[in-house]
Amino acid sequence: MIDEKILKPKFIEEPKNQLEYIEHSKQQHSYSKAVNDLFDLALTYIQDAEKGAREGRKAAWTQGVFEAPLFYACDTVPMSAIDLGRLSSRNSVQVAEETFDLPKETCSMISVLLGEWILRRETSVKKVVAFNNACEPFNMGYELIREQGYDIFRVEGAIRPKSNHDGRLEQMVDFLVSELQDLAIWLTGKKIDEEKMSKEIARMNRILGKVRKIMELRLKNPLYIKSLPTMFILMGSGHYFGKPEAFEAVLDRLIEELQTADIVPSPLGKVVPLTWIGARGLEFGVYKAVDDCGGALLSWFTPNPYDRNWREDVPPLESMARYILDYFLVGSPVNQIKGIERMIEQSSSKGIFFYHYVGCAFGGVHVEIFRDYFRKIGISSIGLDGCFQVGAPSGQLLTRVRAFIEMLS
């Protein structure tokens, strides 16, 4: 058993911002060099990519979810816009609202990212890759920053048809392959090196396999890697924090540690297995509240899917196109329910957190469809309306999280 004295961080007051939450979690995980190395990768990711770009290395902003094989095959660092928002400035929303005259009900994620790009327009990377099948507010945001001097490449996408028997799916695959080839040319001036991208797909599959192994090992020692670093593991699986070899080495060390580590005790003498569905969350205090109440987020259905591999039996751009069209954010949430059920069964989850950002109608509709389905089959859930701005979550939000876990205990 790990000594409980090292599980109590030095903070007396509740952390007030994202950096303090990360420092708090680093102290909680003082027994794990791998977890602390993971946080160091996350904290240096964007600044190191920007520094590399100033020194002549290629980089471009993107979603940071499924683009890694193509980007790294093009010797380009994928800079995740979402990770930029996680450690954003306190005034980013104000900057966006004043610059673009945004209505107050605008999705907080879009407002934060627009503000951050405005604040960085004289110093950071100007190339931005826009996958148009994310959401329409995001698409409008890309056009707004184009007016601020950013170079936008739009990858036109499509929603996968419900039926695969009328030929439309193959047409969509062919179209998306041509879009991805154009993206490679935009990034490098030449067509994709297929051999190099095939190696990157193999690397992606290897990394996803290691993430799955970590999630499997967490079932036996659920609090060794708590909620916040688990979220960063999933985020890193989409872009490797710009350092593929270092990120994979961290995963290897995490697996080694989990295979031999003593059990980390729950602060309340109990562990409540839970599932997280939706956005990955910026309000790190929600994750801390889950841990403090004896909860353990053991399965995650988020924009960084780790439950599937890329195909290696087809040309690399076709593999990427099919992965995108299978991607859970694209299309009806009804098609995603079976995957969620498998996760819940594997992790023996007692309840579900549905998380989306205030102002995101896209996420809100999905949450209601999911909640209705799982309520009918008797699985408890709670919807959390979160915010993408930096700072601690509201007391009301934390109270709801604690009450939900207590109900399941």
C-alpha positions in Angstrom: 0.0 0.0 0.0 1.3 3.5 -0.9 1.9 5.6 2.1 -1.1 7.9 2.6 1.1 10.8 3.7 2.4 11.3 0.1 -1.2 11.3 -1.2 -2.0 14.6 0.6 -0.8 17.6 -1.4 0.6 20.7 0.1 -2.3 22.9 -1.0 -4.5 24.2 1.9 -6.9 26.1 -0.2 -8.8 24.8 -3.3 -6.8 25.5 -6.5 -8.1 28.5 -8.4 -6.8 28.0 -11.9 -5.7 25.3 -14.3 -2.0 25.6 -13.5 -2.7 25.2 -9.8 -4.9 22.1 -10.4 -2.1 20.6 -12.4 0.4 21.4 -9.7 -2.0 19.9 -7.1 -2.2 16.7 -9.2 1.5 16.5 -9.6 1.9 16.5 -5.9 -0.8 13.9 -5.5 1.1 11.7 -8.0 4.5 12.3 -6.4 5.0 8.5 -6.4 4.8 8.4 -10.2 7.6 9.9 -12.3 5.6 9.0 -15.4 2.5 11.0 -14.4 4.7 14.0 -13.6 6.5 13.6 -17.0 3.1 13.5 -18.7 2.1 16.9 -17.1 5.5 18.4 -18.1 4.8 17.4 -21.7 1.3 19.0 -21.5 2.7 22.2 -20.0 5.4 22.7 -22.6 3.5 21.5 -25.7 2.2 24.7 -27.2 5.2 26.9 -26.3 7.7 24.4 -27.6 5.8 24.0 -30.9 5.7 27.8 -31.3 9.4 28.0 -30.5 10.1 25.3 -33.1 8.1 27.2 -35.7 10.1 30.4 -35.1 13.3 28.3 -35.6 12.0 27.0 -39.0 10.2 23.8 -38.1 6.7 23.3 -39.6 3.6 23.5 -37.4 -0.1 24.2 -37.9 -3.1 24.6 -35.6 -5.7 21.8 -35.8 -8.2 19.9 -33.7 -5.5 17.4 -32.4 -7.8 14.4 -32.5 -7.1 12.2 -35.6 -4.6 14.2 -37.6 -1.3 13.0 -36.2 -0.4 10.4 -38.8 -0.8 12.8 -41.7 0.8 15.7 -39.9 3.9 13.8 -38.7 4.2 12.2 -42.2 4.4 15.8 -43.4 7.1 16.7 -40.8 4.6 19.1 -39.2 3.7 19.4 -35.6 -0.1 19.3 -35.0 -0.9 22.2 -32.5 -4.1 21.3 -30.8 -6.4 24.4 -30.6 -8.2 22.7 -27.7 -5.0 22.4 -25.7 -4.3 26.1 -26.3 -7.6 26.8 -24.6 -6.9 24.7 -21.6 -4.2 27.1 -20.4 -5.7 30.3 -21.9 -5.6 33.9 -20.7 -8.3 35.1 -18.3 -9.3 37.9 -20.8 -9.5 35.7 -23.9 -13.3 35.8 -23.9 -13.4 39.5 -23.5 -11.0 40.0 -26.3 -13.1 37.8 -28.6 -16.3 39.6 -27.7 -14.9 43.0 -28.2 -13.1 42.1 -31.5 -15.9 40.2 -33.2 -19.0 41.6 -31.3 -19.9 38.1 -30.3 -23.2 37.5 -28.5 -23.0 36.5 -24.9 -24.6 33.1 -25.6 -21.7 32.1 -27.9 -20.2 28.7 -27.1 -17.4 29.4 -24.5 -14.9 27.1 -26.3 -15.3 29.1 -29.6 -15.0 32.4 -27.7 -11.8 31.3 -25.8 -10.1 30.0 -28.9 -10.9 33.1 -31.0 -9.6 35.3 -28.2 -6.4 33.3 -27.9 -5.7 33.5 -31.6 -6.2 37.2 -31.5 -3.8 37.5 -28.6 -1.2 35.4 -30.5 -1.7 36.8 -34.0 1.7 38.6 -34.0 3.8 35.9 -32.4 2.4 32.4 -33.1 1.8 30.0 -36.0 -0.6 31.4 -38.6 -1.5 28.1 -40.4 -4.8 26.6 -39.3 -6.4 23.4 -40.5 -10.2 23.4 -40.3 -12.1 20.1 -40.5 -15.5 21.3 -41.4 -17.4 18.3 -39.9 -16.9 19.5 -36.3 -19.6 22.1 -35.7 -20.9 25.1 -37.5 -19.9 27.7 -34.8 -16.3 26.4 -35.2 -16.5 26.8 -39.0 -17.7 30.4 -38.5 -14.9 31.0 -36.1 -12.3 29.9 -38.7 -13.6 32.5 -41.1 -13.4 35.2 -38.4 -9.7 34.5 -37.8 -9.0 34.4 -41.5 -9.8 38.1 -41.4 -7.1 38.5 -38.7 -4.4 37.2 -41.0 -4.5 33.5 -40.4 -4.0 31.1 -43.3 -7.0 28.7 -43.2 -7.1 25.3 -45.0 -10.6 23.9 -44.9 -11.0 20.1 -45.2 -14.6 19.5 -46.4 -16.2 16.6 -44.7 -19.4 14.7 -44.8 -21.7 12.8 -42.4 -21.5 9.0 -42.8 -24.8 7.7 -44.3 -26.8 5.3 -42.2 -26.8 2.7 -45.0 -23.7 1.5 -46.7 -25.5 -0.3 -49.5 -26.1 2.6 -52.0 -22.6 3.5 -52.8 -22.5 6.8 -51.0 -20.0 5.7 -48.4 -17.4 4.9 -51.0 -18.0 8.1 -52.8 -17.4 10.0 -49.5 -14.2 8.0 -48.8 -12.9 8.9 -52.3 -13.8 12.6 -51.8 -12.2 12.8 -48.4 -9.0 11.1 -49.7 -8.7 13.9 -52.3 -9.2 16.5 -49.5 -6.5 15.0 -47.4 -4.2 14.8 -50.3 -4.8 18.5 -50.9 -4.1 19.1 -47.2 -0.7 17.3 -47.5 0.2 19.5 -50.5 -0.8 22.6 -48.5 1.4 21.6 -45.6 4.5 20.6 -47.7 4.1 21.6 -51.3 4.0 17.9 -52.4 1.8 14.8 -52.3 1.9 12.6 -49.2 4.7 10.2 -48.7 2.6 7.1 -48.4 5.3 4.9 -46.9 6.0 7.5 -44.2 2.3 7.9 -43.4 1.9 4.1 -43.2 4.6 4.1 -40.5 2.8 6.9 -38.7 -0.4 4.9 -38.8 1.4 2.0 -37.3 2.8 4.3 -34.6 -0.8 5.6 -33.9 -2.1 2.0 -33.5 0.8 1.1 -31.2 0.1 4.2 -29.0 -3.7 3.5 -28.9 -2.9 -0.1 -27.9 -0.8 1.2 -25.0 -3.6 3.6 -24.0 -6.0 0.7 -23.9 -3.5 -1.3 -21.8 -3.3 1.6 -19.3 -7.1 1.8 -19.1 -7.3 -1.9 -18.5 -4.7 -1.8 -15.7 -6.5 1.1 -14.1 -9.5 -1.2 -13.5 -7.3 -3.0 -10.9 -5.7 0.1 -9.4 -8.2 2.9 -10.3 -6.7 5.8 -8.3 -3.0 5.3 -9.2 -3.6 7.5 -12.2 -6.4 9.9 -11.2 -8.9 11.7 -13.4 -6.9 14.7 -14.6 -3.8 12.8 -15.9 -6.1 10.3 -17.5 -7.7 13.1 -19.4 -4.2 14.2 -20.5 -3.3 10.7 -21.6 -6.4 10.7 -23.9 -5.6 14.2 -25.2 -2.0 13.2 -25.9 -3.1 10.2 -27.9 -4.3 12.6 -30.6 -1.2 14.7 -31.1 1.6 13.3 -28.7 2.1 16.8 -27.4 4.4 17.4 -30.4 6.9 14.9 -29.1 5.9 11.4 -30.3 8.9 9.5 -28.8 8.7 11.2 -25.5 4.9 10.6 -25.2 5.2 6.9 -26.1 8.0 6.6 -23.5 5.7 8.0 -20.9 3.0 5.5 -21.8 5.6 2.7 -21.5 6.6 3.9 -18.0 2.9 4.2 -16.9 2.3 0.6 -17.9 5.4 -0.5 -16.0 4.4 1.4 -12.9 0.8 0.1 -13.0 1.9 -3.5 -13.4 3.9 -3.4 -10.1 2.5 -0.5 -8.1 0.8 -0.9 -4.7 -2.9 -0.1 -4.6 -3.6 3.6 -4.0 -6.4 3.8 -1.4 -9.6 5.8 -1.8 -9.8 8.8 0.5 -13.2 7.5 1.6 -12.5 3.8 1.7 -14.5 3.2 -1.4 -14.2 3.4 -5.2 -17.2 4.3 -7.4 -16.5 3.4 -11.0 -17.8 6.0 -13.5 -17.9 6.8 -17.2 -17.3 10.3 -18.7 -19.1 11.1 -22.0 -18.7 14.2 -24.1 -16.2 17.0 -24.1 -12.9 16.4 -22.2 -13.6 19.3 -19.9 -11.6 22.4 -19.0 -12.9 22.7 -15.4 -10.2 20.6 -13.7 -11.9 21.1 -10.4 -14.7 18.7 -11.5 -12.1 16.0 -11.9 -10.6 16.8 -8.5 -14.1 16.6 -7.0 -14.6 13.1 -8.5 -11.3 11.9 -7.0 -12.0 13.5 -3.6 -15.4 11.7 -3.4 -14.0 8.3 -4.1 -15.0 8.3 -7.8 -12.9 6.8 -10.5 -13.5 7.7 -14.2 -12.6 4.3 -15.7 -14.1 4.7 -19.2 -14.2 7.8 -21.4 -16.3 8.3 -24.6 -14.7 11.6 -25.7 -13.4 13.2 -28.9 -10.2 11.1 -28.5 -11.4 7.6 -29.1 -9.0 4.9 -27.9 -11.2 1.9 -28.5 -10.4 1.3 -32.2 -7.4 1.1 -34.5 -6.7 2.5 -37.9 -6.8 0.1 -40.8 -3.4 -0.9 -42.1 -4.6 -3.0 -45.0 -5.6 -0.1 -47.2 -3.7 3.0 -48.5 -2.9 5.4 -45.7 -5.1 8.3 -46.9 -8.0 5.9 -47.3 -7.4 4.6 -43.8 -7.6 8.1 -42.4 -10.7 8.9 -44.4 -12.5 5.8 -43.1 -11.3 6.5 -39.6 -12.8 10.0 -39.8 -16.1 8.8 -41.2 -16.3 6.2 -38.4 -15.4 8.8 -35.9 -18.0 9.2 -33.2 -18.5 12.9 -33.4 -19.8 12.5 -37.0 -23.4 11.6 -37.5 -26.2 10.6 -35.2 -25.4 9.8 -31.5 -27.8 6.8 -31.9 -25.0 5.1 -33.7 -22.6 5.6 -30.8 -24.7 4.0 -28.1 -23.4 0.4 -28.5 -19.9 1.6 -28.1 -20.7 3.4 -24.9 -22.5 0.3 -23.6 -19.4 -1.8 -24.2 -17.3 0.7 -22.2 -19.7 0.8 -19.3 -19.8 -3.0 -19.2 -16.0 -3.3 -19.3 -15.5 -0.8 -16.5 -18.5 -1.9 -14.4 -19.5 1.8 -14.2 -22.3 2.7 -11.8 -23.0 6.0 -13.4 -22.3 8.4 -16.2 -21.2 12.0 -16.4 -22.4 13.8 -19.6 -20.4 16.9 -20.1 -20.7 19.7 -22.7 -20.1 23.4 -22.8 -22.7 26.1 -22.2 -23.8 27.5 -25.5 -23.1 24.3 -27.5 -26.4 23.2 -28.9 -24.6 20.4 -30.8 -23.4 18.8 -27.6 -26.6 19.5 -25.7 -28.8 17.6 -28.2 -26.4 14.6 -28.1 -26.5 14.5 -24.3 -30.3 14.5 -24.2 -30.5 11.5 -26.6 -27.9 9.6 -24.6 -29.5 10.4 -21.2 -32.9 9.3 -22.4 -31.6 6.0 -23.6 -29.5 5.1 -20.5 -32.3 6.3 -18.2 -34.6 3.8 -19.8 -32.2 0.9 -19.2 -31.6 1.9 -15.6 -28.1 3.5 -15.7 -27.9 6.6 -13.6 -26.4 9.8 -15.2 -26.0 13.5 -14.6 -25.6 16.2 -17.2 -22.9 18.9 -16.5 -23.0 22.2 -18.3 -19.4 23.3 -18.2 -17.5 26.4 -19.3 -14.3 26.6 -21.3 -12.9 29.6 -19.5 -10.0 29.2 -17.1 -10.6 29.2 -13.4 -12.3 27.0 -10.8 -15.8 25.5 -11.5 -18.8 27.0 -9.8 -19.8 25.7 -6.3 -23.1 24.6 -7.7 -21.4 22.4 -10.3 -19.1 20.8 -7.7 -22.1 20.2 -5.3 -23.9 18.3 -8.1 -20.9 16.2 -8.8 -20.4 15.3 -5.1 -24.1 14.5 -4.6 -24.2 12.3 -7.6 -21.2 10.2 -6.5 -22.6 10.0 -3.0 -25.9 8.7 -4.3 -24.1 5.9 -6.1 -21.9 5.0 -3.1 
